[in-house]
Amino acid sequence: MTTQDELKQQAAAQAAEMVQPGSILGVGTGSTVAFFIDALAARNQKTPLNLAAIVTTSSRSQRQLEDNGFHVSELAEIDQADLTIDGADRVDPQLDGIKGGGGALTLEKNVAINSKHNVWIVDESKVVDRLGGFPLPVEVLPVSCEQLLKKFTRDGLAPQFRLNEDGSRYVTHYGNYILDLMVSPLPIPAGLANYLDGTVGVVEHGLFLNMTDEVLIAKKDGTIAHWVRK
């Protein structure tokens, strides 16, 4: 029986074949993306890709890329990525998703919107009929966090501060807090996204709507499903 890790590796290998030589590549984070970086490095070792630039959304992916001989640039140093490969915490049949479980949602969304083409690689456990079953992260300014906690509570979104193991509040790369909305399934995603986008003190949220073009799904039956936005 094919293991889940083996399926992730197969999906990651397919994603690595999508990378065009000489292009600008965006790389996300997560266990499946780690397999992608391995596959990308193996391909590059056989035939150098001579990528024009690579940007990434996490220090973990940056270290792995650099350990494999790639130079990682800052997002501000490029105009657009030609392709970004990332994971997702949840994805639905409309190719909308929840991201940010690792706390990097703001950079992840900035890389995604500045990419010409986005591909997510996930395992089947991340696929849902309706977005939910995973906390929706909302990055908030510390100055507004207590008021936003009360507002989201009043509006029935069941917010909780994301905490470190020692009980202190998790602090993002940009010095902000994360309120995880524990409501599931989510209300109408587009409406919730508009609500969060229009709320003062919200820096960014983990609803990624109409942002990805393709999804590769490692399935339990040993196959790789390929979803493409119509």
PyMOL commands that set and color helices and strands:
alter all, ss='L'
color gray80, all
select helices_A, chain A and resi 4-17+31-46+59-67+75-77+105-113+124-126+142-154+189-197
alter helices_A, ss='H'
color red, helices_A
select strands_A, chain A and resi 24-27+53-56+83-86+90-91+97-98+118-123+136-140+159-161+177-181+202-205+207-208+214-218+224-228
alter strands_A, ss='S'
color yellow, strands_A
deselect
rebuild
show_as cartoon
